[in-house]
Amino acid sequence: MEDIRKLIVGNWKMHGLKSALDEVDRLAELCSRGEPKADILICPPATLLSEMAKPCADAGFLVGGQTCHHKLKGAYTGEISAEMLKDAGATHVILGHSERRLYNGETNEQVKAKAEAAIEVGLIPIICIGETRMERDSGQAVAVVSQFLAGSIPDEIEDFVVSYEPLWAIGTGLVPSPGEIAEIHMAIRQRVGGDIPILYGGSVKPDNAERLLSIANVNGALVGGASLKADDFYGIIKAA
Ligand SMILES: O=C(CO)COP(=O)(O)O
């Protein structure tokens, strides 16, 4: 368990034009100063994926998608298949992010089907789960997260990543206490076994990364806002 290599993921969400490639160059320069002790994965908007794949590969970074369709191909206007992500250079795909569950109505069943599509083409799904503030305040956090896990993870799956992202911590500057994070990550660990990386996401910043990444069973971070600027993201990578 202790030797799971840390994975630091930048989820750029709907941010980033071609000019954002400068941030990749800057990050590459910062990371070239020492051997990173973590795997670094950047999930840009799909429009940037192909273009970022080469500079990222040169710098030793992985690239990934932010979602994919559950069907491998077909008449689904506007959608992106897992195979297209893979073809563009992706190794991973974020699935079931709370923003997609919230704004696109994604259900556990859909997340599970998307994960199956991802696995079929050789992508590693990063399955996101987390509770609302109300669920936490009413003592249901562990139960909610366990329910998400049970519903979103395919039965026949070996290689995947789980990311615990409490909804109330995303973009708010709020983070659960170390004890609260440890409790959830332990519950996830008990369900997924010893080899699966479990990330924490929600207001991870350079100044709290070291503390968050030292909590038991926290094997990395899923970073939103602070992944957009290379210097901030590097601050988090360094902490790992
Ligand atoms: O949603 C997140 C990453 O997927 C977290 O976003 P922030 O780091 O901006 O809180």
The ligand as an SDF file (V2000), in Angstrom:
LIG
                    3D

 10  9  0  0  0  0  0  0  0  0999 V2000
  -12.7000   19.5070   -9.1010 O   0  0  0  0  0  0  0  0  0  0  0  0
  -11.5170   19.5020   -8.8180 C   0  0  0  0  0  0  0  0  0  0  0  0
  -10.5580   18.6720   -9.5800 C   0  0  0  0  0  0  0  0  0  0  0  0
  -11.2180   17.7570  -10.3690 O   0  0  0  0  0  0  0  0  0  0  0  0
  -10.9840   20.3430   -7.7420 C   0  0  0  0  0  0  0  0  0  0  0  0
  -11.0120   21.6510   -8.1470 O   0  0  0  0  0  0  0  0  0  0  0  0
  -10.2240   22.7500   -7.2840 P   0  0  0  0  0  0  0  0  0  0  0  0
   -8.8350   22.2260   -7.0950 O   0  0  0  0  0  0  0  0  0  0  0  0
  -10.2900   23.9760   -8.1300 O   0  0  0  0  0  0  0  0  0  0  0  0
  -10.9610   22.8690   -5.9880 O   0  0  0  0  0  0  0  0  0  0  0  0
  1  2  2  0
  2  3  1  0
  2  5  1  0
  3  4  1  0
  5  6  1  0
  6  7  1  0
  7  8  2  0
  7  9  1  0
  7 10  1  0
M  END
$$$$
